[in-house]
Amino acid sequence: MTNIAASLDSAIQALRRVPRDPQQLVSLDDETLVTLTRLAAEESRLAQLHISILAGEIARRSAPELGSDGLAQKSGHRTPEEMVRVTTGTRLLDARAAVRIGAAAGASSPSPLTDAVLDGRLSVAVADAVTTGLGAPGAAVTREQLDAAAAALLDRVAGLDPERAAREARFARDELDVAGIATREQALRERRAFRIGRRAGGGGYAQWDLDPETFAVVSEIYDRVTTPRRRQPEFTAACGESETGTAVDTQTNGIEADDRSIEQYASDVFAELLRQGVSADTYHLLGDAPVGVRIIVAARTLTERRGGGYLEGQADPVSVDTVERVACASGSITVSVDANGQPLNLGRERRLYSRAQRIALAARDGGCRWPGCERPPSWCDAHHIKHWHRDGGRTDIADGILLCRHHHMLAHNNGWEITRAGPTYHLTPPGNRDVRDMPTRSRALRDELRGIA
């Protein structure tokens, strides 16, 4: 006890000596600033680890069977999570994660995941995201299989944020329990709910819990409404880019003068859609395409009727039954890919990617492929990794990649380069340092190329 308290006190005193004047940072170069930010993140991660270990012991001493003799209740708290939240002054969400991981780390048989937390390879938040994403054992998945999956994920999630780590864990669970995809989809569908409430000062609010299919439709509408493309100049039939690539005059779509925030604009559009109902003329609200979403599915999944498909822009799978129902109602488009996942080429016959190619790019990339970016396909441009004018690039899928408007401009204007080695794309910042992978976000493509175990 004395050693732990002395070590923590020493760490606190050392942190108090770290300069905290923001003006001292002004003269730092960019590389030093980023290095210091990473060091501060490591400092925070270690502090969360210490809290989690202590929270696990609080949970052990507050076990339900102890009743009012448990530590949390003796201290005036209903649960160990509440006690940790009050004691640390953190959010309940963080307190729950600290208790879960701390309790697992203190168990009689720690897992590879908790070992990785204790030795500093994973943060508490990422470990909790992986645990939650993998879920609990069931009829088709044992605890030993989940522990093995967690161990296999360690290197992949070590550099990720909790949200992306959770998606990787859910993907691993789906691979372990392919037959359970339909069951999990149905469970999400049964949780759907819509509630409205009044605010004391007037007006009100809405809470809508959506099943995956409805969420895909609603988010597609939201993405169209909020995309930066709606605030960019647009080409009309009488103007645009000439066949030689010479820029000509454009006209704006009128939205750039709108003083509403994105959130206010989205609220007004959804309210107007509700007013107009099924007879609405949505052209000025949503553009000239009908509202709907695509489901991307590997061919072998449909042939074998085993596995699932993926609603475009969404990470979680839906069942084969849902895929077939949507295909029956909306039709289907076949996108053939080679062994490297590369479809549909146009060479240098035309500069702009065709609609068919954009569908193929969306199926392959799953959205903006810039590391860490979560923008959906509807927000993205098709970027030539070999520039059309500078490099004599071709309008081929292999030489195209989806980038959101921000990252497309960054690639062109700030000297970032994207290269390809077979099916893999690499991002190189100016100065040729710190080359990064650009993994696909399309799980359907990974299913097709890897096969479903």
C-alpha positions, 0 to 999 in steps of 0.5 A, a space after each residue: 500500500 505504501 509503495 503504491 501510494 508513494 508511486 502515485 504521489 510521485 507521478 502526480 508531483 512530476 506531472 505538476 512540474 510539467 509546464 502548462 502555459 499555452 504560450 510556451 507551445 507557440 514557438 514549437 515546430 509541428 513535429 515537436 507539437 505532435 510528439 508532445 501530444 502523443 506523450 500526453 496521450 500515453 500519460 492519460 492512458 497510464 492514468 486510466 489504467 491505474 483507475 481501472 485496476 483500482 475500479 476492478 478491486 472496488 467491484 470485487 468488494 462490491 459484489 452483489 452477494 455482499 449486499 449492504 456490506 459491499 464497499 459501494 453500498 457501505 459508501 452510499 453508492 448503489 453500484 461500483 460504477 457509480 462509486 467510481 464515477 463519483 470518486 474519479 469525477 468521470 462520466 458513467 460510460 468511462 466508469 463502466 469501462 474501468 470497472 469491466 476491464 479492471 474486474 477482468 484484469 483481476 480475475 483468476 485467469 486473465 485473458 490476452 486482452 487484459 494482459 495487453 492492457 496491463 503491459 501498456 499495449 492497449 488502452 482501457 477504452 480500446 480493450 473495452 471496445 474490443 470486449 463489447 464488440 466481441 460480445 458474450 459467449 453463446 451457443 455457437 461461440 465459446 469463451 475460448 474462441 472469443 479469447 483467441 479472437 481477442 488475441 488475434 486482434 491485438 496488433 490490429 487494434 493497437 493503433 486504433 481509436 475505440 470506435 474503429 476497434 469496436 468495428 474490427 471486433 464486431 467483424 471478428 465476431 461475425 466471422 466466428 458466428 456467421 449463422 448468428 448474423 440474422 439473429 443479431 439483426 433481428 435483435 436490433 430490429 426489435 429494439 427500434 423505437 421512436 419517442 418525442 418529449 416536450 421541453 420546459 421552455 417550449 419546443 421538444 425533442 425526438 429520440 429515434 432508435 433505428 434498426 440497421 436497414 432504417 438507419 441506412 436509409 435515414 443516414 443516406 438522407 442525412 449525408 445528402 443533406 449535410 454533404 459539403 458538395 451541396 455548398 460547392 459550385 455545381 455544373 449545369 448542362 450548359 456549362 462545366 468542363 470541356 473535353 480538353 479539361 479546360 475549366 469553364 464557368 459554373 453557377 452555384 446552387 444557392 445554398 452557400 448564402 444560407 445562414 443556417 447551421 448544418 444541424 438547423 438545415 438538416 432539421 428543416 429538411 427532415 421536417 419538410 419531408 415529413 410534411 410532404 410525405 410520399 408525394 414530396 418533390 425532393 429534388 431541391 432537398 436531396 438532389 436528383 436521385 431517388 432515396 435509397 441505399 445499396 447493399 454490398 454483398 459477396 457473390 459467394 455469400 448469395 450462392 452459398 446463402 451463408 454470411 451477410 451483406 453490408 448496407 453501404 456506409 454501415 459497418 454491421 452486416 445484415 442477413 442474406 434474407 434481407 439482402 435478397 428482399 432488397 434485391 427483389 424490390 430494387 434490383 441488383 448490379 453485378 460488379 466483378 472484381 479480379 483477385 486483387 479486388 479491382 473492377 471496371 476500367 476506362 483508361 484515358 478515354 474519359 477523365 471523370 469516373 462513370 456512375 458504374 465506376 463510382 458504384 464499384 469504388 463505393 463497393 470496394 472502398 466503403 467510403 473515404 479511405 484516408 486513415 481515420 476518416 469516416 465519411 460515407 461514399 456519398 461525401 466522396 470524390 473519385 481521386 486519380 492516384 496518378 494525376 490526370 494531367 501531371 502523370 498521364 493517369 488513367 480512369 481505371 478503378 485500380 488507379 482511383 480511390 474514394 476521398 472526401 472533399 477535404 482529403 481530396 483537396 489535401 492530396 492535391 494541394 499539400 503534396 500528399 501522395 498515394 501509391 498502390 502495390 497490388 491491392 494495397 494503397 499507401 499514403 505518403 505525407 510531404 517529405 516521404 516520412 511515416 508511410 501509412 496503409 489505407 485499408 478498405 472499409 468494405 467488409 463485403 469485399 474482404 468477405 469475397 477475397 478472403 472467403 467466409 470461414 
